[in-house]
Amino acid sequence: MIRVVRRAPLGDPIEVEIRGARICVRHVELAMFSVEPAGDSA
């Protein structure tokens, strides 16, 4: 799951949480992300 945690006062960078890890990324870097639904692991 990817969750936006918070944004900088001027909107860039954005802190996101991915599988419990928090990272800060800029809008330019976010444009390179590709998100796909996860398959069932059961």
WOTATA-V263630 format. One line per field, one symbol per residue. ss: DSSP state (h for helix, s for strand, l for the rest). psi: psi as a letter, one per 40 degrees, with the letter a starting at -180 (. if undefined). burial: 1 if it has 24 or more other C-alpha atoms within 12 Angstrom, else 0. A space follows every 50 residues. Layout:
BEGIN
ss=???
psi=???
burial=???
END
This chain:
BEGIN
ss=lssssssllllllsssssllssssslhhhhllllllllllll
psi=hhhhdiiideehihhihhfehhihiiddddeeihhiiiihe.
burial=000000000000000100000000100000000000000000
END
